[in-house]
C-alpha cells in the first residue's frame, strides 16, 4: 500500500499538484474544462484501495481561505 501511495503522490506532483496540508493536494485550473482533464488523470492513476475526494472552488473562494499558524 505504501508503495502505491508513493507512486500516486509522485503522479500528482508531476501533474502540477502541490501539497496544501498532509494528504490534501491542490491544483489551480483556469477553466472547468481544464479541471475535468485533471479529474480524469487523477481517476486513471488512483490506487486500487485508494479513496480521493475532489472539491472544486472558485478563485474568489480560494482567496477567502484563512490560514493560522
Secondary structure as UniProt FT lines:
FT   HELIX           2..14
FT   TURN            15..16
FT   STRAND          18..21
FT   TURN            22..23
FT   STRAND          24..26
FT   HELIX           32..44
FT   TURN            48..49
FT   HELIX           59..63
//
